[in-house]
Amino acid sequence: MWNYESNETDIMNLRDSMEGVVRDQTRSGLYIDLKINPDLIDETEHTIPVFGYWTGRVPKGTKVFCSIKRWAKENRNILVNVDSVAYESDMEKAA
């Protein structure tokens, strides 16, 4: 299991969506690099690999907002709910 140098209980109680970037996509969902800031005093951000079920097509690099659903198991990433997809950020790249 991964050690993210933060207290899992504190993060689990967070109900706001956290920002992430789509790294890859399979038939069943998205592999996302989730950005967290475990210490609000320090401006350091940590990137954590997570997985979220999603059926629509989302290009790599698209910004998504997620909330944690289940912590990592021995052979699985953290499972997240994909709350929203910021398609506007992808549209700006194409323009």
Phi, psi and omega in degrees: 000149183283147173250112184263013178055037177209163181278113183299327181296319179297317182290322182296330179282353179284121182258351179283155177286144177249146183281143176212170179233133181293125179264320183200166179220142173239183178299325186269340181176196186247139169262123191236143169263105183273133180261122177234155176233090186294333180244106185293342178285317180273140182275008182287130175255142176249143177252127183238131177285128179226169178231140176221136178290132180201130185262340181280163179279127179227121180292154176299144179089355179287139179280133177230159176241129189227156170233145185287130179256316181209141180285164184297145172257184182302319184240018183226149176286172172299138178262132181235158167268129175275107184282319178201159179240130180268082181293336181300321181295326178286326180292324179296323179294324183284335184284000000 
